[in-house]
Amino acid sequence: MPVPVNLVGTGWGTRLNELSLTIRILFTATLMTMGTAYLFAVTNVALSVGLTPAKVIEHYWGTPATRASMEADKGEAVAAEEEEMSFDDLEMDEAASGPVVAIPSFSSLVAEGHFHLFGYSMIFFICGFIVSFAEANPIFKRVLVLAPFVGSVFDVWSIFLTRFIGPWFSWMVMMSGALMASSFLIIFVISIKQMWFTKSPKAKVAA
């Protein structure tokens, strides 16, 4: 006789609120620490890049003035190498010029991208593992587990596209970041709620 599909099963044979106290403390401490780290990460992005498409464009694509300056610098670089430059000239140039906002190079984006992807994969694997014990519709959980990984890959690629293809990809940067953040928030809320605020019909003895 076929076994009916359990629409609220966890796939592990146990639920978050049925785990031992030790495991629940471990999962909760992990989520709280990662949540704090996520807040610092978002604050860092807000301070260094910005949280609007316009700021993303300015940081990765550049303003018209910045891009014009980049093109001019390319033409002047060869000529500058052939001229003698004294330290006095360098000091005068620095005094006359304003602060320079450098657009990230290809090599710096590669370094940043590989670092972020390794970090994202570890963070969202842990989050997915924890929420896989949650009591919820299996389809919803599968989407919730997959979504932040999709967002992280699109986040890295959209930065490259914004930097080297065009500023309109800044919306992809914003949407992928929002997908990762909302996925983490939903996982956090569901996991904490079911571990500590949902009664288990068969609570296990604390380890």
C-alpha positions in Angstrom: 0.0 0.0 0.0 1.6 3.3 -1.0 2.5 5.7 1.8 0.8 9.1 1.5 3.0 12.1 1.1 3.4 14.1 4.2 2.9 17.7 3.2 4.4 19.0 6.5 7.1 16.5 6.9 10.7 17.5 7.5 12.5 14.8 5.6 14.7 14.0 8.6 12.1 12.1 10.7 12.1 14.8 13.4 11.1 18.4 13.8 12.9 21.4 15.1 10.8 21.5 18.2 11.6 17.8 18.9 15.4 18.3 18.8 17.3 18.0 22.1 18.0 21.2 24.0 21.7 21.0 23.2 21.0 20.9 19.4 18.4 23.7 19.6 20.9 25.9 21.5 23.6 25.1 18.9 21.2 26.0 16.0 20.0 29.1 17.7 23.5 30.4 18.5 24.5 29.8 14.9 21.6 31.7 13.5 22.0 34.6 16.0 25.7 34.9 15.2 25.1 34.7 11.4 22.3 37.2 11.8 24.6 39.7 13.5 27.2 39.1 10.8 24.6 39.7 8.2 23.6 43.1 9.8 27.3 44.1 9.8 27.6 43.0 6.1 24.6 45.1 5.1 25.9 48.1 7.0 29.3 47.7 5.3 27.6 47.6 1.9 25.5 50.7 2.7 28.6 52.6 3.8 31.0 51.5 1.0 28.7 51.1 -2.0 25.1 52.2 -1.1 21.7 50.6 -1.1 20.2 52.2 -4.2 20.6 51.4 -7.9 22.1 54.9 -8.4 24.8 54.2 -5.8 25.5 50.8 -7.3 26.0 52.4 -10.7 28.3 55.1 -9.3 30.4 52.5 -7.6 30.8 49.8 -10.3 30.0 51.6 -13.6 31.0 55.1 -12.6 29.7 58.5 -13.3 30.1 60.2 -16.7 32.9 62.3 -15.3 34.6 59.3 -13.8 34.5 57.3 -17.0 35.6 60.3 -19.0 38.5 60.7 -16.6 39.4 57.0 -17.1 39.5 57.3 -20.8 41.7 60.5 -20.5 44.0 58.7 -18.1 44.6 55.9 -20.6 45.7 58.4 -23.2 47.9 60.3 -20.8 49.5 57.2 -19.3 52.0 56.6 -22.1 52.9 60.3 -22.4 53.4 60.5 -18.6 55.9 57.6 -18.7 58.1 59.5 -21.2 58.2 62.7 -19.1 60.4 63.4 -16.1 58.4 63.9 -13.0 59.7 65.5 -9.8 58.2 65.1 -6.4 57.3 68.8 -6.5 55.1 68.2 -9.5 53.5 65.2 -7.8 52.6 67.3 -4.7 51.2 70.1 -6.9 49.0 67.6 -8.8 47.7 66.0 -5.6 46.9 69.4 -4.2 45.0 70.5 -7.3 43.0 67.3 -7.7 40.1 66.1 -5.6 39.6 62.7 -4.0 39.6 59.9 -6.6 36.9 57.3 -6.4 38.4 54.2 -8.1 36.1 51.9 -10.1 36.9 48.2 -9.2 39.2 46.4 -11.6 38.5 43.0 -13.1 41.1 41.4 -10.8 39.6 43.0 -7.7 36.1 41.8 -8.6 37.4 38.2 -9.2 39.1 38.3 -5.8 35.9 39.7 -4.2 33.6 37.3 -6.1 35.4 34.1 -5.1 35.6 35.1 -1.5 31.9 36.0 -1.4 30.8 32.8 -3.1 32.7 30.5 -0.7 31.2 32.5 2.2 27.7 32.4 0.8 27.8 28.7 0.1 28.8 28.0 3.7 26.3 30.4 5.3 23.4 29.2 3.2 24.3 25.5 3.5 24.0 25.9 7.3 20.8 27.8 7.0 19.3 25.3 4.6 20.4 22.4 6.9 18.7 24.0 9.9 15.4 24.9 8.2 15.2 21.4 6.6 14.1 20.3 10.1 11.2 22.7 10.0 7.6 21.6 9.7 6.4 23.1 6.4 5.2 22.3 2.9 8.1 20.5 1.1 7.8 22.6 -2.0 8.1 25.8 0.0 11.1 24.5 1.9 12.8 23.4 -1.3 12.3 26.9 -2.8 13.5 28.5 0.4 16.7 26.3 0.5 17.5 27.0 -3.1 16.6 30.7 -3.3 19.7 32.2 -1.5 22.1 30.1 -3.5 20.5 31.4 -6.7 20.6 35.0 -5.3 24.3 34.7 -4.4 25.3 33.5 -7.9 23.3 36.3 -9.6 24.8 38.8 -7.1 28.3 38.1 -8.2 27.6 37.9 -11.9 25.4 41.1 -11.8 28.3 43.1 -10.3 30.5 42.0 -13.3 27.7 42.8 -15.7 27.2 46.3 -14.1 30.9 47.0 -14.2 31.7 45.8 -17.7 28.4 45.7 -19.7 26.1 48.5 -18.6 24.5 50.3 -15.6 21.1 48.8 -16.2 22.3 45.6 -14.5 22.4 47.5 -11.2 18.8 46.3 -10.7 20.0 42.7 -10.8 22.4 43.6 -8.0 19.6 45.0 -5.9 17.2 42.1 -6.6 19.8 39.3 -5.9 20.8 41.0 -2.6 17.1 41.3 -1.6 16.5 37.7 -2.5 19.4 36.6 -0.2 18.4 38.8 2.7 14.7 37.9 2.6 15.6 34.2 2.4 17.8 34.4 5.4 15.2 36.4 7.3 12.5 33.8 6.6 14.7 30.9 7.5 15.7 32.7 10.7 12.1 33.5 11.8 10.8 30.0 10.9 13.6 28.2 12.7 13.6 30.3 15.9 9.8 30.2 16.1 9.6 26.4 15.7 12.5 25.6 18.0 11.3 27.8 20.9 7.7 28.9 20.5 6.0 25.8 18.9 5.0 23.0 21.2 6.1 19.5 20.2 3.6 16.6 20.6 6.4 14.3 21.7 9.2 16.5 23.2 12.4 14.6 23.6 14.4 14.4 26.8 17.1 17.1 26.9 20.5 15.8 26.2 
